[in-house]
């Protein structure tokens, strides 16, 4: 467990340090934090680890999403978009990562080695803003986020 926590810290803090350095935004300015990781969901949560490490403000809206697979990043952006609509003049940070430490296959069965090839250590952090003064320096504009949920269909639900 400690190795998985260390992996999460290296990846998340590395991505966030880079984001804060490039944007000049201070961690205390973040109003919304959304973290997603499918397989590693410790207590305290990954989002709590970030809030504690960067000493973010006490009223931050913090969310930790897990078990959502490859769609988690897009789901997180959609959640951030909706939260920004309800919270004017705010910054939102989305951190997406996967943690392989506890799920690495050490055996010799070639059919089981595919996951070791597909999934590696990594993560990303993005900053979203609804502040007028950020429009001129924004790299992109989030125009539409369209989601459908096929979980009510048994065939779709059981495909994983």
C-alpha positions as a Python dict, from the first residue, in 0.01 Angstrom:
ca = {
    (1, 'X'): (0, 0, 0),
    (2, 'X'): (280, 245, 80),
    (3, 'X'): (436, 187, -264),
    (4, 'X'): (102, 263, -431),
    (5, 'X'): (68, 584, -226),
    (6, 'X'): (420, 686, -325),
    (7, 'X'): (340, 622, -692),
    (8, 'X'): (23, 832, -664),
    (9, 'X'): (211, 1118, -497),
    (10, 'X'): (491, 1119, -756),
    (11, 'X'): (246, 1125, -1047),
    (12, 'X'): (-17, 1364, -909),
    (13, 'X'): (219, 1610, -742),
    (14, 'X'): (444, 1611, -1049),
    (15, 'X'): (152, 1695, -1279),
    (16, 'X'): (18, 1960, -1041),
    (17, 'X'): (358, 2121, -978),
    (18, 'X'): (398, 2156, -1354),
    (19, 'X'): (46, 2299, -1392),
    (20, 'X'): (92, 2556, -1115),
    (21, 'X'): (433, 2658, -1251),
    (22, 'X'): (310, 2700, -1610),
    (23, 'X'): (-9, 2888, -1521),
    (24, 'X'): (113, 3093, -1225),
    (25, 'X'): (-198, 2990, -1033),
    (26, 'X'): (-151, 2921, -663),
    (27, 'X'): (-305, 2607, -508),
    (28, 'X'): (-501, 2827, -264),
    (29, 'X'): (-685, 2983, -561),
    (30, 'X'): (-840, 2650, -669),
    (31, 'X'): (-1211, 2626, -585),
    (32, 'X'): (-1288, 2285, -735),
    (33, 'X'): (-1070, 1972, -736),
    (34, 'X'): (-1167, 1651, -915),
    (35, 'X'): (-939, 1347, -908),
    (36, 'X'): (-1000, 1021, -1091),
    (37, 'X'): (-822, 688, -1066),
    (38, 'X'): (-998, 363, -1145),
    (39, 'X'): (-808, 103, -949),
    (40, 'X'): (-647, 274, -649),
    (41, 'X'): (-892, 433, -406),
    (42, 'X'): (-726, 467, -64),
    (43, 'X'): (-845, 632, 254),
    (44, 'X'): (-769, 920, 292),
    (45, 'X'): (-862, 973, -72),
    (46, 'X'): (-634, 1089, -352),
    (47, 'X'): (-811, 1425, -354),
    (48, 'X'): (-752, 1455, 22),
    (49, 'X'): (-382, 1381, -35),
    (50, 'X'): (-367, 1673, -281),
    (51, 'X'): (-561, 1913, -58),
    (52, 'X'): (-330, 1830, 234),
    (53, 'X'): (-5, 1845, 34),
    (54, 'X'): (-83, 2185, -120),
    (55, 'X'): (-268, 2319, 186),
    (56, 'X'): (-568, 2416, -28),
    (57, 'X'): (-850, 2620, 120),
    (58, 'X'): (-1098, 2461, 359),
    (59, 'X'): (-1405, 2531, 144),
    (60, 'X'): (-1266, 2365, -171),
    (61, 'X'): (-1518, 2146, -351),
    (62, 'X'): (-1324, 1820, -370),
    (63, 'X'): (-1432, 1504, -553),
    (64, 'X'): (-1263, 1166, -584),
    (65, 'X'): (-1394, 943, -866),
    (66, 'X'): (-1304, 575, -894),
    (67, 'X'): (-1394, 262, -1085),
    (68, 'X'): (-1490, 444, -1406),
    (69, 'X'): (-1221, 310, -1638),
    (70, 'X'): (-1101, 497, -1944),
    (71, 'X'): (-1401, 732, -1948),
    (72, 'X'): (-1315, 880, -1607),
    (73, 'X'): (-1118, 1172, -1751),
    (74, 'X'): (-1407, 1285, -1967),
    (75, 'X'): (-1657, 1232, -1686),
    (76, 'X'): (-1435, 1449, -1465),
    (77, 'X'): (-1425, 1729, -1724),
    (78, 'X'): (-1805, 1714, -1749),
    (79, 'X'): (-1836, 1735, -1369),
    (80, 'X'): (-1594, 2030, -1361),
    (81, 'X'): (-1791, 2203, -1636),
    (82, 'X'): (-2118, 2163, -1443),
    (83, 'X'): (-1961, 2277, -1115),
    (84, 'X'): (-1812, 2585, -1282),
    (85, 'X'): (-2161, 2678, -1405),
    (86, 'X'): (-2280, 2677, -1044),
    (87, 'X'): (-1971, 2850, -900),
    (88, 'X'): (-1890, 3177, -1078),
    (89, 'X'): (-1539, 3323, -1092),
    (90, 'X'): (-1371, 2990, -1006),
    (91, 'X'): (-1082, 2768, -1100),
    (92, 'X'): (-1129, 2392, -1133),
    (93, 'X'): (-849, 2138, -1153),
    (94, 'X'): (-898, 1787, -1291),
    (95, 'X'): (-631, 1528, -1212),
    (96, 'X'): (-646, 1199, -1402),
    (97, 'X'): (-416, 912, -1315),
    (98, 'X'): (-391, 537, -1296),
    (99, 'X'): (-195, 348, -1037),
    (100, 'X'): (-45, 14, -1138),
    (101, 'X'): (158, -77, -830),
    (102, 'X'): (-106, -304, -675),
    (103, 'X'): (-222, -449, -1008),
    (104, 'X'): (105, -541, -1178),
    (105, 'X'): (117, -899, -1306),
    (106, 'X'): (441, -1074, -1205),
    (107, 'X'): (367, -1416, -1357),
    (108, 'X'): (478, -1584, -1679),
    (109, 'X'): (142, -1644, -1848),
    (110, 'X'): (178, -1448, -2173),
    (111, 'X'): (-197, -1388, -2203),
    (112, 'X'): (-190, -1204, -1871),
    (113, 'X'): (102, -977, -1965),
    (114, 'X'): (-104, -754, -2195),
    (115, 'X'): (-216, -529, -1907),
    (116, 'X'): (149, -469, -1814),
    (117, 'X'): (208, -345, -2170),
    (118, 'X'): (-105, -129, -2196),
    (119, 'X'): (-102, 41, -1856),
    (120, 'X'): (196, 229, -1719),
    (121, 'X'): (254, 495, -1455),
    (122, 'X'): (127, 839, -1555),
    (123, 'X'): (-115, 1119, -1501),
    (124, 'X'): (-228, 1462, -1615),
    (125, 'X'): (-368, 1776, -1458),
    (126, 'X'): (-577, 2040, -1635),
    (127, 'X'): (-700, 2379, -1523),
    (128, 'X'): (-1045, 2506, -1616),
    (129, 'X'): (-1170, 2855, -1544),
    (130, 'X'): (-1491, 3052, -1581),
    (131, 'X'): (-1322, 3382, -1492),
    (132, 'X'): (-1362, 3655, -1757),
    (133, 'X'): (-1006, 3776, -1712),
    (134, 'X'): (-873, 3432, -1815),
    (135, 'X'): (-1038, 3431, -2160),
    (136, 'X'): (-748, 3605, -2335),
    (137, 'X'): (-486, 3364, -2201),
    (138, 'X'): (-684, 3041, -2233),
    (139, 'X'): (-544, 2782, -2469),
    (140, 'X'): (-881, 2623, -2544),
    (141, 'X'): (-1250, 2691, -2496),
    (142, 'X'): (-1469, 2406, -2373),
    (143, 'X'): (-1768, 2432, -2605),
    (144, 'X'): (-1967, 2112, -2550),
    (145, 'X'): (-1951, 1809, -2326),
    (146, 'X'): (-2194, 1538, -2432),
    (147, 'X'): (-2228, 1222, -2226),
    (148, 'X'): (-2448, 917, -2244),
    (149, 'X'): (-2469, 642, -1985),
    (150, 'X'): (-2532, 292, -2120),
    (151, 'X'): (-2523, 123, -1779),
    (152, 'X'): (-2896, 49, -1775),
    (153, 'X'): (-2848, -194, -2065),
    (154, 'X'): (-2741, -535, -1928),
    (155, 'X'): (-2530, -619, -2234),
    (156, 'X'): (-2339, -292, -2204),
    (157, 'X'): (-2311, -318, -1827),
    (158, 'X'): (-2168, -671, -1843),
    (159, 'X'): (-1921, -607, -2126),
    (160, 'X'): (-1635, -521, -1890),
}
